[in-house]
Every structure is written in C-alpha cells, then in structure tokens.
Amino acid sequence: MSHDGGMDPQPRDAELYLRAGRSTFLRIKLDVLYNNISILKQRCSQQTDVIAVVKANAYGHGSVEISRYLESRGVGHFAVATPEEGAQLRQAGIQGHILVLGNAVEDDIATLMKYELTPTVAELKFLQAWHKAITKDSVSNNSVANDINSSNNSGERVRDRHQVVLKIDTGMSRNGCQPHDVPFLTEFCQTHGLTIHSVMTHFSQAWDNPYFTKQQLNTFMTLVEPFRASGVKVHVANSAAIIRGFGTQLDFIRPGICMYGLPPDPSQDTAELVESLGLRPVLSWQARPTLIKQLPQGRVVGYDNTYTTRSTETIATFSLGYADGYNRLLSDRGVVSVDEDGLQLPVVGRVSMDAITVLLDKPRSSSTTFNIITDDFASPNSVTKMAATLGTIPYEVTTSLASRLPRVFVSGGHFVAITKSLMKDGRL
Ligand SMILES: *Cc1c(COP(=O)(O)O)cnc(C)c1O
C-alpha cells in the first residue's frame, strides 16, 4: 500500500515499520523540504541566500538528516539555538557555516571554538572574552604564524574561523544589542581583527503587524547602512517576513517553519495562504495498531474511565502516547485518519504515556496504516489543526515530537535514512 497513491511512489509501509523497529514512525519527505525552500527563495532577490533554521532538532524533523540533505543540495548556512546543537551537526559531518542564534555567553566559547560555530553577539563583554580566547588559541595552535593581526593566510584563517554575527534589538526586546551599542561593538571588531560575518535583527510580529515590522526594518536599515557599504552582510527575515515581503531583498533569509511547510500561526486563513503558495508539510506521523478488539456496550476505556462504549465497539490501541509528543490534551479530542479511505476516527479515553485508544468504524486489518499526523492542511489531524485544538502554534506541535520516535527519511520515492534515538546511527 502506498502512502499517497500512485502519483508519488513511496517505500512500502511494511518495510518502514520493520526498519523503524516500532509500530510507529515519522515520515520526513526531503523532496518536499527542498521544494518549499525553492518557493521561499522565489520571493526573494536573486542574490539572497538561505540560512536554513534547523534548531530544536529541525523543528522536530531530525536536524542531522535534514542538514545532511540540505548540504547535499547546496545549502551552505545553518542556524541552531545552542552550541551543543551546532556541535551535533559538526560531529555528523556538516561542513557549512553554522550560526548559533541564542545570545552568546562566555561559557559557550570553548564549544563554539572547538566546532567552528559562529556566535550571535549582543555584548562587548562577550567580544572581549572571544578575542582573548582566539588569541590564546592562535598562539597554541599556530606556532609559525601566531600573530592574529598578521596578514598571512594562517592569520586570515583564524580570523574567519572566529567570526561573529552581531544582533541588534530593534524592538522585540529579547536578544541583541541596543541600537546605541552598535558603534562600540563594530569598532571593537574592527580594531581587534574580528570578522563580522553579518548583522541581523529579528521581527516580533511580522505575520500580522506590518506597521511595527516596518518600523523594526527601518531602524535596522538605518543602523546597518554604513556597514553594508563596506560589504558586511545583513539579514532579518523569518518565515512570516518572507511571505509578507519584509527584508527579502537582503543578503540572507532565515526560514524555519515555512521551510517545513507549516504556517507561522494556526488560523485557517494562514494555513490556506501557505498552502496556496505551494508549500507542503514535510512531516507526517504514521502508525498501525498493536491491538484491535471488540468490546461490549458499557465498557470503560483508558485511565480515569473517561470513555464508555455506547454499543459493541471496535477499539484499536496504538503504542504511542504523550511521551512521543502526542499531547495529553488530545484525550477524547484527537482524531486519526486512515490512508485507504480518508476516514477520520476519534481518540477515545485518555492519552497515556505510551498508548492511545481509537474507536474504529469497523474491524480493520492490523496492517492498516493510520495517520496520527497527516500532511493534509485541512484535516483535524494536521499539525495546524492540532495546534489550534491545543491553543498553541504549529511550532510547538512538531518540536514536541520526542526523539524516541523513529524518523524515516524518504526522497524520490526511496528510503534514504532512519534515525532512532536509542540506537546508534541507523543511517544506511
Ligand atoms: C527561529 C528563528 C527563525 C526562524 O523562524 P520561523 O518563524 O520558524 O521562520 C529566524 N530567525 C531567528 C533569529 C530565529 O530565532
């Protein structure tokens, strides 16, 4: 049985369950990811490059395999949240530029340097510590050319390896330096031979507050104008800004959620707009029942006896639960769908740590694949609708998907790789 019917051939489900070693797995379609990036790039200038935001395990999709794939397709810049996330990518062989988005603090320096990660800087204090660490590193690693101010190749390399990204707070008041600090930070970099990779800011409400976003953008552009003239690159746009057209003519864009084919907020309108652009969810979540039984009327189901069968009913148990990222607030509210006929079936009873129970319309084969999360935008078990049901945003639904869930990566209708957190690298 194919996942999507004849048009888009997919590996046989039976093979994937076997590889996953579990009755459930996330299916990650890499071609869809690439197509989404192409769509986002079309909204930008020809020169605009992509920094693929792969923080939080690539929004739950699996950052190592996502980054390996993107690098093989020519993406050269990645952004993560923490130094450890960056180190994980380096250990997996990622060669490209890796930006760590969180405010850099002194304790991060050892990891940043060891794995050649670029910090996001907001404070002079950090730049001073960074410069000191680089100077030491240069002396110990570079016995021939140990002067970082020398203009020979070794000196250049050290400087580039230890470049920084400066972040300006233009109104969000979370990360970044205040506008009046910009001259001090840039001057320190210039006088101490630190390369500024780029200067950035971040929007707080790009999706639905064009007035405030424009103000942020204007503040930023005024501040960075002198540096742009000297070739320093600049970037501002997250997914919402890319779609709304803020900062899409600059040197980089930083797409996250829309690269994964999901809307930045859970409203119907937003989902429809994202879908109309051709963006598609990269992720779906499949499972088949581990037990199917017929129960008489009046039986209670699950913890706390919240559900009682109303007649003779067929109940299927799936071995996945809130520890896998299926939110417990979906107890007696969630829906799963069947590939074969598109039917939607209710989750009945409590979501347990490792199990959910679903009311079937009829006895079905235990080899039937059900979608716990579908890649169809409109279904109640899409990421978007689940986020709406839960009163949250699509970001939280996918980043909550546990690492113990096997992730199966497919491309061109072929199995590419699988990750299993409890096993060593399961890649072929
Ligand atoms: C997470 C993040 C992004 C990506 O945001 P999306 O809304 O997922 O596109 C871009 N820039 C920064 C600084 C971020 O922290």
The ligand as an SDF file (V2000), in Angstrom:
LIG
                    3D

 15 15  0  0  0  0  0  0  0  0999 V2000
   13.7130   30.5540   14.9320 C   0  0  0  0  0  0  0  0  0  0  0  0
   14.2490   31.7450   14.2510 C   0  0  0  0  0  0  0  0  0  0  0  0
   13.9960   31.9640   12.8810 C   0  0  0  0  0  0  0  0  0  0  0  0
   13.0360   31.1060   12.0750 C   0  0  0  0  0  0  0  0  0  0  0  0
   11.7300   31.4960   12.4100 O   0  0  0  0  0  0  0  0  0  0  0  0
   10.4510   30.8790   11.6350 P   0  0  0  0  0  0  0  0  0  0  0  0
    9.3140   31.6630   12.1580 O   0  0  0  0  0  0  0  0  0  0  0  0
   10.3900   29.4510   12.0420 O   0  0  0  0  0  0  0  0  0  0  0  0
   10.7040   31.0370   10.1970 O   0  0  0  0  0  0  0  0  0  0  0  0
   14.6210   33.0330   12.2670 C   0  0  0  0  0  0  0  0  0  0  0  0
   15.4360   33.8610   12.9650 N   0  0  0  0  0  0  0  0  0  0  0  0
   15.6750   33.6890   14.2770 C   0  0  0  0  0  0  0  0  0  0  0  0
   16.5660   34.6510   14.9880 C   0  0  0  0  0  0  0  0  0  0  0  0
   15.0810   32.6490   14.9630 C   0  0  0  0  0  0  0  0  0  0  0  0
   15.3110   32.5010   16.2640 O   0  0  0  0  0  0  0  0  0  0  0  0
  1  2  1  0
  2  3  1  0
  2 14  2  0
  3  4  1  0
  3 10  2  0
  4  5  1  0
  5  6  1  0
  6  7  2  0
  6  8  1  0
  6  9  1  0
 10 11  1  0
 11 12  2  0
 12 13  1  0
 12 14  1  0
 14 15  1  0
M  END
$$$$
